[in-house]
Amino acid sequence: MDKIYLEWLAAITGLTSVVLTARRSVLSWPVGLISVVVFLWFFFHIKLYADSGLQLFYLLTGLYGWWHWAQGGPDRGKALIKVLSVRNRIVGSALILAGILSTSWFLHTKTDSVNPWMDGTVSVMSVGAQLLMMRKIWDSWVLWIAIDILSLWLYAAKAAWVTLGLHAIYLGIATGGLIAWRRALVRGERI
């Protein structure tokens, strides 16, 4: 199959997954896994190695997220949306910064990555956002918004126009998800 068709398949399934996530649907996870597998191949072939490796992480965490959301969390009831404490935000930010510096340095010195610093930044921030999303933590949407803004520049530099368009749409969905999850958080809704 031609690379452009695979990019479209990954984009459509990825978009569907994010819409389902914003709506707090457990179906977001299996649909997202299709996107992950296709994007893994696509990113590897356009030499965005951190993005390609990120897809392996998404594959594993997607399986866990699917299970966690389907089971409702550790208490097997419907899971509440949560917010990080100030302490956890500081620790998480420090870990993300350390991850960005080490990943970007590695990509810069050990690979032929075409944009190691932005590739590393987007990928490490995505790891943090995914870990939060798996546990239904509202703060994940803040990270996804920042990731989508940075991704617009990254994919424009690689002329990955379908993926750029996808992240422009993701930016709107992430903003809507942030608002919708905040409302659900205030109301104490469980899913």
C-alpha angles and dihedrals in degrees: 000000000000118000094242092055091051091049089053092048090050091047096049095047091043092051092048090050094052092048089051090048092052087052089050093240119157088217088075090081103057091041089049091053090063090053091048095055093048094044090050089063094041096051092046090055094051090048099247092135098171089053089048092050089046088063090061088054090049090051092057096039091044090061091048093044090051091052093044094050093043091050095041094236132288095326092052090232126109109297124240123224109249137198126220119249118242089253092053091048091054093046092045092049092050091049092049091049092050090047092050093050095047097041094046092047090050092049091046096050104030107034141043091243109158095218108016099169098051092037090052094045095050092044097049093045088050090055089054093046093048093050089053094044092053089059094043094247113165093216089071089079091058090056093045090055091053091045092051092051092051091044092059089064095041096052093042088057089054094042088236090150099169091051090045090052090048091055091048087057091043088056091059093044092047090052090050091046091052091054096042094047091047090055091048090048092053091048092047092234120175128205 
